[in-house]
Amino acid sequence: MKKIFLMLIAFGGLTLSFQSCETSQEQKKKEIIEEMKDNDADIKRKKDGDEEKIKMETDEKEVKIKEEDGEIKIKEEMN
């Protein structure tokens, strides 16, 4: 019984940590988009079903954001 209780606590902790990671990725995405808008970036959006791609470019920086099945990938390159 003690093992089951400890496993439930560990599972709950892992669930919370994954949820907070998702929230931080979504927050980071919003911050980058706002930053690039403030720098007058050329922004291109492409949406295909569940998949969304955002490409933002300035003279100094290029950012690509890909969101697929709830997973967010961010790629930043300095020019």
C-alpha positions as CSV (number, residue, x, y, z in Angstrom):
1,M,0.0,0.0,0.0
2,K,2.9,2.3,0.8
3,K,4.4,1.7,-2.6
4,I,1.2,2.6,-4.4
5,F,0.9,5.8,-2.4
6,L,4.4,6.8,-3.3
7,M,3.9,6.0,-7.0
8,L,0.8,8.2,-7.0
9,I,2.7,11.1,-5.5
10,A,5.5,10.7,-8.0
11,F,3.0,10.5,-10.9
12,G,1.3,13.6,-9.7
13,G,4.6,15.5,-9.5
14,L,5.5,14.5,-13.0
15,T,2.1,15.5,-14.3
16,L,2.5,19.0,-12.8
17,S,6.0,19.4,-14.1
18,F,5.0,18.6,-17.7
19,Q,2.0,21.0,-17.5
20,S,4.3,23.8,-16.2
21,C,6.7,23.1,-19.1
22,E,3.9,23.4,-21.6
23,T,2.8,26.7,-20.1
24,S,6.4,28.1,-20.2
25,Q,6.8,27.1,-23.9
26,E,3.5,28.9,-24.7
27,Q,4.6,31.9,-22.7
28,K,8.0,32.0,-24.5
29,K,6.2,31.8,-27.8
30,K,4.1,34.8,-27.0
31,E,7.1,36.8,-25.7
32,I,9.1,36.1,-28.8
33,I,6.2,37.2,-31.1
34,E,5.7,40.4,-29.2
35,E,9.5,41.1,-29.3
36,M,9.6,40.6,-33.0
37,K,6.6,42.7,-33.6
38,D,8.2,45.5,-31.6
39,N,11.3,45.2,-33.9
40,D,9.1,45.5,-37.0
41,A,9.8,42.0,-38.2
42,D,8.4,40.5,-41.4
43,I,6.0,37.9,-40.1
44,K,4.6,35.0,-42.2
45,R,2.1,32.5,-40.8
46,K,1.1,29.2,-42.4
47,K,-1.6,27.0,-40.9
48,D,-2.2,23.5,-42.2
49,G,-4.7,21.5,-40.1
50,D,-3.2,21.0,-36.6
51,E,0.2,22.4,-37.7
52,E,1.1,26.1,-37.5
53,K,4.3,27.6,-38.7
54,I,5.4,31.2,-38.0
55,K,8.5,32.7,-39.6
56,M,9.7,36.1,-38.4
57,E,12.7,38.0,-39.8
58,T,14.5,41.2,-39.0
59,D,17.9,42.3,-40.3
60,E,19.6,40.9,-37.1
61,K,17.4,37.9,-36.2
62,E,15.3,35.1,-37.8
63,V,12.9,33.1,-35.7
64,K,10.9,30.0,-36.7
65,I,8.1,28.7,-34.5
66,K,6.4,25.4,-35.3
67,E,3.4,24.1,-33.4
68,E,2.2,20.6,-34.1
69,D,-0.1,18.4,-31.9
70,G,0.3,20.8,-29.0
71,E,4.1,20.7,-29.1
72,I,6.0,24.0,-29.7
73,K,9.4,24.1,-31.3
74,I,11.3,27.4,-31.4
75,K,14.4,28.0,-33.6
76,E,16.3,31.3,-33.4
77,E,19.2,32.4,-35.6
78,M,21.2,35.5,-35.6
79,N,22.1,37.0,-38.9
